[in-house]
Amino acid sequence: MNHFEVFGLPRKLGIDTAELQRTFYELSRILHPDFHQGAPPAEQASALEASARLNAAYRTLRDPIARVEYLVRLEEGRATREGAAATREAPPELLAEMFEIQEALAEAKAGGLDADGRRRLAAERDRLLARHREEELRLAGPLSAAWDAGDAGERPRLLDACKRALATRAYLGTVVEDLTEALGESQEGHVTHRRH
């Protein structure tokens, strides 16, 4: 049973999160293991499994980006368990653009960062952070809406667009983290991103 099926939802990215939360609370009251303590061990195990599945589905579906990532894995037939992540390669056009930034990062890590260099790196970080947010908005907005409205013939193209946007977002998040670290600043207020 996939996360959408847990909530009786179609494989769509546009989800009413208030309704999702309401349904989650309803199902939690039914499935929570505490309500099955007097049941036979097999029924208790089943309730525990159902409750864990419900919690995982809710954590994924309530977040628009996690929802897109999950749907991509589901559509491709890849592992959809929580924590499963694809290794995404950075888009080639982004790699070329990042060459200078990577050189400046190497220089900063070697201790050769002056005040002007710090300002340049901070400006680049802020610019990339804005692009990271734009990718998230594109994933949660136009791409999700196109997926929901698209017909079966459009699905491969839209799936590819989602994968490219996710890869771009992941790469930008990593570079923003690297820049923040090189600048000696905290991650607070900036992207926190798991490396894949």
SVG drawing of the C-alpha trace seen along z (x, -y; Angstrom):
<svg xmlns="http://www.w3.org/2000/svg" viewBox="-12 -44 57 57">
<polyline fill="none" stroke="black" stroke-width="0.4" points="0.0,0.0 1.5,-3.3 1.2,-6.6 -1.6,-7.9 -3.6,-4.7 -3.2,-5.0 -5.3,-8.1 -7.6,-7.0 -6.1,-9.6 -5.3,-9.5 -1.7,-9.9 -1.9,-13.7 0.4,-16.3 -2.3,-18.9 -3.5,-17.8 -5.7,-19.7 -3.3,-19.6 -6.0,-20.6 -8.1,-17.7 -5.0,-15.4 -4.4,-16.4 -8.0,-15.8 -8.0,-12.4 -4.6,-11.6 -6.1,-12.4 -9.2,-10.3 -7.1,-7.3 -4.7,-7.7 -7.5,-7.4 -8.5,-4.1 -5.0,-2.6 -2.9,-3.8 -1.4,-0.7 -2.5,-2.1 -6.1,-1.4 -5.2,2.3 -3.3,3.2 -5.9,5.8 -5.9,7.4 -4.1,10.6 -0.4,10.2 -1.0,10.6 -3.6,7.8 -1.3,5.6 1.5,6.2 -0.9,5.3 -2.0,2.1 1.6,1.1 2.4,1.7 -0.6,-0.2 0.1,-3.1 3.8,-3.3 2.6,-3.2 0.1,-6.0 2.7,-8.2 5.2,-7.7 2.5,-8.5 1.5,-11.7 5.1,-12.9 5.6,-12.5 2.3,-13.8 2.1,-16.9 5.3,-18.3 4.9,-19.4 8.6,-18.6 8.7,-15.3 5.4,-14.5 7.0,-15.2 10.1,-13.1 7.8,-10.2 5.6,-10.4 8.7,-10.3 10.1,-7.2 6.6,-5.6 6.1,-6.3 9.5,-4.9 8.9,-1.8 11.9,-2.6 12.0,-2.1 9.4,-4.3 10.2,-3.5 11.0,-6.5 14.6,-7.6 15.0,-6.1 16.7,-8.6 18.0,-8.5 21.4,-9.6 20.9,-12.6 23.5,-14.0 23.8,-17.7 22.4,-19.1 25.3,-19.8 24.3,-23.4 24.4,-24.0 27.8,-22.4 29.3,-24.8 27.9,-27.8 29.2,-26.6 32.8,-26.3 33.9,-29.7 32.0,-29.3 33.7,-26.0 37.1,-27.7 36.2,-30.4 35.1,-27.8 38.4,-25.9 40.2,-29.2 38.1,-29.9 38.8,-26.4 42.5,-27.0 42.2,-30.1 42.6,-32.7 39.4,-34.5 39.6,-38.3 36.7,-40.7 35.9,-41.2 35.9,-37.4 33.6,-36.9 31.2,-39.5 31.2,-37.8 30.7,-34.4 27.9,-35.7 26.2,-37.3 26.5,-34.1 25.1,-32.1 22.1,-34.4 21.6,-34.3 21.7,-30.5 19.4,-30.3 16.9,-32.4 17.2,-29.9 16.7,-27.0 13.5,-28.6 12.4,-29.2 12.9,-25.5 10.8,-24.6 8.0,-27.0 8.2,-25.5 7.9,-22.0 5.0,-22.8 3.3,-25.1 3.4,-24.8 4.9,-21.3 2.5,-19.9 -0.5,-21.5 0.7,-20.3 1.1,-16.8 -2.4,-16.8 -3.9,-18.2 -1.8,-16.2 -2.9,-13.2 -1.1,-9.9 0.9,-11.1 2.3,-14.1 3.4,-12.1 6.9,-11.0 7.8,-14.6 6.4,-16.0 8.1,-13.2 11.4,-14.2 10.8,-17.9 10.2,-17.0 13.4,-15.0 15.4,-17.8 13.9,-20.3 14.6,-18.0 18.2,-17.5 18.7,-21.2 17.2,-21.9 19.4,-19.2 22.6,-20.5 21.8,-24.2 21.1,-23.1 24.5,-21.4 26.4,-24.4 24.5,-26.8 25.5,-24.6 29.1,-24.6 29.1,-28.4 27.6,-28.9 30.2,-26.6 33.1,-28.3 31.8,-31.7 31.8,-30.3 28.2,-31.1 25.5,-28.9 22.9,-27.1 20.1,-29.0 18.0,-30.8 19.7,-28.9 19.0,-25.6 19.6,-22.5 20.0,-19.7 20.9,-16.0 23.6,-15.0 22.7,-12.2"/>
</svg>
